[in-house]
């Protein structure tokens, strides 16, 4: 059983040093951060321009586009309930928008071709009441690119997803979010409107150490794209959910799907792409998933490393200054490098299906040797015995077949083909035949096997 241990003093000091440096060098009025490990918040600290008034993990900050991940969870819940499919065009469920040819999955992944922003005035600094209808959010020409062809971040796309949630649930987005996500996960300090104690948003002059307050507008229809306020503690809890899921909200498979690339890699960085409501980043040896956010007066960043079981959150109340995504990523890195995850003890299986056990070991695809291994959850892995090549994890389907979860074989069906006497003839994987011997003449190898067999020259 996993035990939650406090971070070592040296690790805690390194984390505090990173936060203090970010606040000082970024000239942020305040900055608060938290770290979670193995499902529990294990550290939090804040810095402020006012001595003795550093924010704690319960002070609200506006989190901007981190809101999109919450909206994506609501959409995935609708999918898991069978009320929609990610391949459905928006028009099927929300007709008349003028952007209905984009699919729900494309809107989640920002590949729907929609504009990045709304027409008219800067929506983040103007009242949402000035955009009372979806037509005001989308404009006369909502598309900037062909649907499904490229990643193009779109705030109006998430307004459409919020409207979709409202239409299918028959209730306001905020109410659905509170009932289906915030309350089950215990996020009592996350809300659409600020609740004391909360930080005020500030603009810091780029060339002088002076400030002025930023407006905090209600975003109206744009709320599903960036309205929420939250705390370092609540977001640490939400980050833990994004790593492991929670059956009351969204299961582990669905949050894993959110963390799976669904958009082309961004051209400026081949190590960055986007899933379903989650930004995905390969950074300094870490695979991170999460989101960042900004609104006038606020910056937010959240990253999780599922492999390491570590998540970090950073929040600041300034329009620009600290590179908040880098701060949160650095916090994850500090913990993973200073205190590498201690693996669970190896334990044998408590039960095993003999018909599955006999499938383990070496298999040949032509002349390439691969190994099939049985996993503790009943799934299997298949990959090269040595060197590079195609490999994948497979989920057990409960009927003697497995479905690929990643890599070249994602979504493909793996099954064992048996002879009339019950012995295994070969494995079939997406029409590929895997045999116990290279080009086994006793198996239906496509193209047949030369009757003279192997020979020396």
Helices and strands as residue ranges (DSSP letters): H 9-25, E 30-37, E 40-48, E 61-62, G 64-66, H 67-80, H 90-93, H 104-108, G 123-125, G 128-130, H 134-138, H 155-169, H 173-177, I 178-182, H 183-185, E 202-204, E 211-213, G 220-222, H 223-226, E 229-230, H 232-244, H 252-258, E 272-274, E 279-283, E 286-295, E 298-305, E 310-316, H 324-338, H 354-357, E 361-365, E 368-374, E 380-384, E 392-396, E 401-404, G 407-409, E 413-418, E 424-429, E 432-434
